[in-house]
Amino acid sequence: MAKKGDKRKLIGLISEESGERIYYTHKNTQNTPEKLSLKKYSPKLRRHVVFTETKKSLGRNEVKPRKK
């Protein structure tokens, strides 16, 4: 269980190409305030693709459009 003053948040990683959420990780929001973008393996596509950060609590597998 998370501590009260914990800076680490649980985030989900969504594939940019297939839109599936497979990976979850913790992120320290104080050290890295920007969104994570990692290259990971997608078993559905059977190759490495870019996964971007999203909230864990989203009920759908979509990437929200970025505000500019």
N, CA, C and O atoms as CSV, one atom per row, in Angstrom:
chain,resi,resn,atom,element,x,y,z
A,1,MET,N,N,0.829,-1.165,0.000
A,1,MET,CA,C,0.000,0.000,0.000
A,1,MET,C,C,0.885,1.244,0.000
A,1,MET,O,O,1.943,1.258,0.629
A,2,ALA,N,N,0.461,2.261,-0.689
A,2,ALA,CA,C,1.257,3.476,-0.803
A,2,ALA,C,C,1.238,4.265,0.496
A,2,ALA,O,O,0.240,4.305,1.216
A,3,LYS,N,N,2.371,4.887,0.767
A,3,LYS,CA,C,2.458,5.742,1.952
A,3,LYS,C,C,1.778,7.067,1.665
A,3,LYS,O,O,1.518,7.399,0.509
A,4,LYS,N,N,1.489,7.826,2.716
A,4,LYS,CA,C,0.744,9.068,2.561
A,4,LYS,C,C,1.505,10.109,1.757
A,4,LYS,O,O,0.914,10.752,0.890
A,5,GLY,N,N,2.788,10.298,2.011
A,5,GLY,CA,C,3.574,11.316,1.323
A,5,GLY,C,C,4.357,10.769,0.144
A,5,GLY,O,O,5.356,11.365,-0.259
A,6,ASP,N,N,3.929,9.658,-0.412
A,6,ASP,CA,C,4.679,9.000,-1.486
A,6,ASP,C,C,4.607,9.798,-2.780
A,6,ASP,O,O,3.523,10.189,-3.211
A,7,LYS,N,N,5.762,10.044,-3.403
A,7,LYS,CA,C,5.832,10.815,-4.648
A,7,LYS,C,C,5.681,9.930,-5.888
A,7,LYS,O,O,5.510,10.437,-6.997
A,8,ARG,N,N,5.743,8.618,-5.701
A,8,ARG,CA,C,5.685,7.708,-6.846
A,8,ARG,C,C,4.236,7.375,-7.200
A,8,ARG,O,O,3.429,7.066,-6.324
A,9,LYS,N,N,3.918,7.442,-8.485
A,9,LYS,CA,C,2.562,7.166,-8.981
A,9,LYS,C,C,2.606,5.948,-9.898
A,9,LYS,O,O,3.597,5.701,-10.585
A,10,LEU,N,N,1.517,5.201,-9.890
A,10,LEU,CA,C,1.381,4.065,-10.783
A,10,LEU,C,C,0.833,4.563,-12.119
A,10,LEU,O,O,-0.198,5.235,-12.160
A,11,ILE,N,N,1.526,4.231,-13.212
A,11,ILE,CA,C,1.107,4.671,-14.541
A,11,ILE,C,C,0.998,3.475,-15.465
A,11,ILE,O,O,1.653,2.454,-15.254
A,12,GLY,N,N,0.172,3.603,-16.486
A,12,GLY,CA,C,0.042,2.585,-17.513
A,12,GLY,C,C,0.734,3.051,-18.779
A,12,GLY,O,O,0.812,4.251,-19.042
A,13,LEU,N,N,1.236,2.114,-19.563
A,13,LEU,CA,C,1.893,2.440,-20.825
A,13,LEU,C,C,1.058,1.891,-21.973
A,13,LEU,O,O,0.753,0.699,-22.009
A,14,ILE,N,N,0.687,2.765,-22.916
A,14,ILE,CA,C,-0.155,2.387,-24.048
A,14,ILE,C,C,0.664,2.391,-25.320
A,14,ILE,O,O,1.449,3.308,-25.562
A,15,SER,N,N,0.479,1.360,-26.135
A,15,SER,CA,C,1.165,1.268,-27.424
A,15,SER,C,C,0.628,2.329,-28.376
A,15,SER,O,O,-0.583,2.526,-28.479
A,16,GLU,N,N,1.537,3.014,-29.072
A,16,GLU,CA,C,1.125,4.051,-30.027
A,16,GLU,C,C,0.506,3.437,-31.283
A,16,GLU,O,O,-0.356,4.050,-31.913
A,17,GLU,N,N,0.939,2.240,-31.646
A,17,GLU,CA,C,0.471,1.641,-32.899
A,17,GLU,C,C,-0.793,0.806,-32.735
A,17,GLU,O,O,-1.721,0.927,-33.534
A,18,SER,N,N,-0.841,-0.040,-31.709
A,18,SER,CA,C,-2.002,-0.913,-31.558
A,18,SER,C,C,-3.007,-0.384,-30.538
A,18,SER,O,O,-4.157,-0.823,-30.549
A,19,GLY,N,N,-2.624,0.536,-29.663
A,19,GLY,CA,C,-3.539,1.101,-28.683
A,19,GLY,C,C,-3.809,0.211,-27.494
A,19,GLY,O,O,-4.760,0.459,-26.753
A,20,GLU,N,N,-3.011,-0.816,-27.286
A,20,GLU,CA,C,-3.224,-1.713,-26.155
A,20,GLU,C,C,-2.375,-1.293,-24.960
A,20,GLU,O,O,-1.268,-0.778,-25.117
A,21,ARG,N,N,-2.908,-1.520,-23.774
A,21,ARG,CA,C,-2.186,-1.207,-22.550
A,21,ARG,C,C,-1.707,-2.519,-21.951
A,21,ARG,O,O,-2.514,-3.317,-21.472
A,22,ILE,N,N,-0.407,-2.745,-21.974
A,22,ILE,CA,C,0.157,-3.992,-21.460
A,22,ILE,C,C,0.997,-3.749,-20.220
A,22,ILE,O,O,0.909,-4.500,-19.249
A,23,TYR,N,N,1.811,-2.705,-20.249
A,23,TYR,CA,C,2.800,-2.472,-19.210
A,23,TYR,C,C,2.327,-1.440,-18.196
A,23,TYR,O,O,1.677,-0.454,-18.545
A,24,TYR,N,N,2.667,-1.687,-16.929
A,24,TYR,CA,C,2.417,-0.745,-15.834
A,24,TYR,C,C,3.727,-0.554,-15.100
A,24,TYR,O,O,4.512,-1.494,-14.975
A,25,THR,N,N,3.974,0.657,-14.610
A,25,THR,CA,C,5.201,0.941,-13.888
A,25,THR,C,C,4.950,2.075,-12.905
A,25,THR,O,O,3.912,2.735,-12.948
A,26,HIS,N,N,5.908,2.290,-12.027
A,26,HIS,CA,C,5.854,3.399,-11.081
A,26,HIS,C,C,6.765,4.506,-11.579
A,26,HIS,O,O,7.802,4.247,-12.188
A,27,LYS,N,N,6.366,5.747,-11.312
A,27,LYS,CA,C,7.151,6.890,-11.756
A,27,LYS,C,C,7.206,7.912,-10.632
A,27,LYS,O,O,6.194,8.201,-9.993
A,28,ASN,N,N,8.394,8.458,-10.395
A,28,ASN,CA,C,8.547,9.530,-9.428
A,28,ASN,C,C,8.216,10.832,-10.147
A,28,ASN,O,O,8.968,11.275,-11.015
A,29,THR,N,N,7.100,11.442,-9.787
A,29,THR,CA,C,6.632,12.632,-10.488
A,29,THR,C,C,7.483,13.859,-10.181
A,29,THR,O,O,7.471,14.823,-10.946
A,30,GLN,N,N,8.210,13.836,-9.091
A,30,GLN,CA,C,9.053,14.973,-8.747
A,30,GLN,C,C,10.305,15.007,-9.630
A,30,GLN,O,O,10.747,16.087,-10.022
A,31,ASN,N,N,10.875,13.857,-9.944
A,31,ASN,CA,C,12.088,13.803,-10.771
A,31,ASN,C,C,11.784,13.870,-12.262
A,31,ASN,O,O,12.559,14.455,-13.019
A,32,THR,N,N,10.674,13.286,-12.698
A,32,THR,CA,C,10.316,13.271,-14.117
A,32,THR,C,C,8.879,13.749,-14.292
A,32,THR,O,O,7.965,12.927,-14.353
A,33,PRO,N,N,8.662,15.056,-14.374
A,33,PRO,CA,C,7.290,15.566,-14.516
A,33,PRO,C,C,6.705,15.353,-15.917
A,33,PRO,O,O,5.483,15.314,-16.063
A,34,GLU,N,N,7.540,15.214,-16.942
A,34,GLU,CA,C,7.028,15.020,-18.305
A,34,GLU,C,C,6.578,13.570,-18.502
A,34,GLU,O,O,6.891,12.692,-17.698
A,35,LYS,N,N,5.840,13.343,-19.586
A,35,LYS,CA,C,5.337,11.997,-19.867
A,35,LYS,C,C,6.465,11.071,-20.295
A,35,LYS,O,O,7.384,11.474,-21.008
A,36,LEU,N,N,6.378,9.819,-19.845
A,36,LEU,CA,C,7.349,8.810,-20.252
A,36,LEU,C,C,7.007,8.306,-21.648
A,36,LEU,O,O,5.838,8.223,-22.025
A,37,SER,N,N,8.030,7.977,-22.395
A,37,SER,CA,C,7.867,7.368,-23.703
A,37,SER,C,C,8.967,6.324,-23.843
A,37,SER,O,O,10.136,6.663,-24.024
A,38,LEU,N,N,8.585,5.054,-23.758
A,38,LEU,CA,C,9.559,3.966,-23.758
A,38,LEU,C,C,9.332,3.036,-24.934
A,38,LEU,O,O,8.202,2.854,-25.387
A,39,LYS,N,N,10.412,2.451,-25.422
A,39,LYS,CA,C,10.317,1.474,-26.496
A,39,LYS,C,C,10.310,0.088,-25.862
A,39,LYS,O,O,11.292,-0.332,-25.249
A,40,LYS,N,N,9.186,-0.622,-26.018
A,40,LYS,CA,C,9.030,-1.935,-25.410
A,40,LYS,C,C,8.459,-2.920,-26.425
A,40,LYS,O,O,7.989,-2.533,-27.495
A,41,TYR,N,N,8.509,-4.194,-26.067
A,41,TYR,CA,C,8.035,-5.251,-26.958
A,41,TYR,C,C,6.519,-5.382,-26.887
A,41,TYR,O,O,5.943,-5.420,-25.799
A,42,SER,N,N,5.878,-5.449,-28.045
A,42,SER,CA,C,4.441,-5.679,-28.131
A,42,SER,C,C,4.203,-7.096,-28.650
A,42,SER,O,O,4.531,-7.389,-29.800
A,43,PRO,N,N,3.640,-7.981,-27.823
A,43,PRO,CA,C,3.404,-9.349,-28.278
A,43,PRO,C,C,2.360,-9.438,-29.387
A,43,PRO,O,O,2.398,-10.366,-30.195
A,44,LYS,N,N,1.437,-8.494,-29.436
A,44,LYS,CA,C,0.409,-8.498,-30.468
A,44,LYS,C,C,1.026,-8.218,-31.842
A,44,LYS,O,O,0.686,-8.874,-32.827
A,45,LEU,N,N,1.938,-7.235,-31.899
A,45,LEU,CA,C,2.594,-6.871,-33.157
A,45,LEU,C,C,3.890,-7.642,-33.392
A,45,LEU,O,O,4.420,-7.647,-34.503
A,46,ARG,N,N,4.397,-8.289,-32.350
A,46,ARG,CA,C,5.616,-9.090,-32.376
A,46,ARG,C,C,6.849,-8.281,-32.766
A,46,ARG,O,O,7.703,-8.746,-33.520
A,47,ARG,N,N,6.923,-7.061,-32.236
A,47,ARG,CA,C,8.110,-6.233,-32.435
A,47,ARG,C,C,8.118,-5.126,-31.387
A,47,ARG,O,O,7.151,-4.956,-30.644
A,48,HIS,N,N,9.207,-4.381,-31.334
A,48,HIS,CA,C,9.326,-3.284,-30.388
A,48,HIS,C,C,8.656,-2.044,-30.953
A,48,HIS,O,O,8.889,-1.668,-32.101
A,49,VAL,N,N,7.821,-1.410,-30.137
A,49,VAL,CA,C,7.127,-0.176,-30.515
A,49,VAL,C,C,7.216,0.813,-29.352
A,49,VAL,O,O,7.634,0.453,-28.252
A,50,VAL,N,N,6.822,2.052,-29.604
A,50,VAL,CA,C,6.861,3.095,-28.582
A,50,VAL,C,C,5.594,3.030,-27.736
A,50,VAL,O,O,4.482,2.994,-28.263
A,51,PHE,N,N,5.776,3.015,-26.423
A,51,PHE,CA,C,4.682,3.048,-25.462
A,51,PHE,C,C,4.731,4.380,-24.738
A,51,PHE,O,O,5.800,4.797,-24.292
A,52,THR,N,N,3.585,5.065,-24.609
A,52,THR,CA,C,3.533,6.348,-23.928
A,52,THR,C,C,2.728,6.239,-22.642
A,52,THR,O,O,1.889,5.351,-22.485
A,53,GLU,N,N,2.998,7.146,-21.741
A,53,GLU,CA,C,2.385,7.132,-20.418
A,53,GLU,C,C,0.937,7.607,-20.452
A,53,GLU,O,O,0.584,8.518,-21.201
A,54,THR,N,N,0.113,6.977,-19.633
A,54,THR,CA,C,-1.261,7.400,-19.405
A,54,THR,C,C,-1.605,7.077,-17.963
A,54,THR,O,O,-0.843,6.388,-17.285
A,55,LYS,N,N,-2.736,7.561,-17.488
A,55,LYS,CA,C,-3.159,7.234,-16.136
A,55,LYS,C,C,-3.559,5.769,-16.065
A,55,LYS,O,O,-4.050,5.208,-17.044
A,56,LYS,N,N,-3.353,5.155,-14.922
A,56,LYS,CA,C,-3.727,3.761,-14.751
A,56,LYS,C,C,-5.235,3.594,-14.707
A,56,LYS,O,O,-5.752,2.562,-15.135
A,57,SER,N,N,-5.949,4.585,-14.200
A,57,SER,CA,C,-7.371,4.431,-13.935
A,57,SER,C,C,-8.264,4.585,-15.165
A,57,SER,O,O,-9.484,4.483,-15.028
A,58,LEU,N,N,-7.722,4.824,-16.351
A,58,LEU,CA,C,-8.560,4.940,-17.539
A,58,LEU,C,C,-9.211,3.598,-17.854
A,58,LEU,O,O,-8.559,2.557,-17.770
A,59,GLY,N,N,-10.467,3.615,-18.209
A,59,GLY,CA,C,-11.182,2.381,-18.477
A,59,GLY,C,C,-11.071,1.938,-19.919
A,59,GLY,O,O,-11.508,0.838,-20.257
A,60,ARG,N,N,-10.504,2.758,-20.769
A,60,ARG,CA,C,-10.399,2.400,-22.187
A,60,ARG,C,C,-8.941,2.457,-22.616
A,60,ARG,O,O,-8.129,3.129,-21.980
A,61,ASN,N,N,-8.614,1.770,-23.671
A,61,ASN,CA,C,-7.240,1.714,-24.156
A,61,ASN,C,C,-7.021,2.734,-25.263
A,61,ASN,O,O,-6.846,2.373,-26.427
A,62,GLU,N,N,-7.032,4.002,-24.895
A,62,GLU,CA,C,-6.829,5.073,-25.862
A,62,GLU,C,C,-5.793,6.041,-25.338
A,62,GLU,O,O,-5.649,6.220,-24.128
A,63,VAL,N,N,-5.087,6.652,-26.236
A,63,VAL,CA,C,-4.141,7.689,-25.862
A,63,VAL,C,C,-4.868,9.022,-25.954
A,63,VAL,O,O,-5.439,9.352,-26.993
A,64,LYS,N,N,-4.848,9.783,-24.875
A,64,LYS,CA,C,-5.503,11.089,-24.892
A,64,LYS,C,C,-4.685,12.052,-25.750
A,64,LYS,O,O,-3.456,12.006,-25.711
A,65,PRO,N,N,-5.329,12.915,-26.517
A,65,PRO,CA,C,-4.575,13.899,-27.310
A,65,PRO,C,C,-3.883,14.890,-26.398
A,65,PRO,O,O,-4.432,15.304,-25.377
A,66,ARG,N,N,-2.667,15.269,-26.777
A,66,ARG,CA,C,-1.879,16.191,-25.976
A,66,ARG,C,C,-2.352,17.612,-26.183
A,66,ARG,O,O,-2.723,17.996,-27.293
A,67,LYS,N,N,-2.341,18.394,-25.114
A,67,LYS,CA,C,-2.678,19.806,-25.215
A,67,LYS,C,C,-1.453,20.567,-25.698
A,67,LYS,O,O,-0.336,20.305,-25.253
A,68,LYS,N,N,-1.663,21.504,-26.604
A,68,LYS,CA,C,-0.524,22.266,-27.132
A,68,LYS,C,C,-0.549,23.681,-26.702
A,68,LYS,O,O,0.341,24.451,-27.063
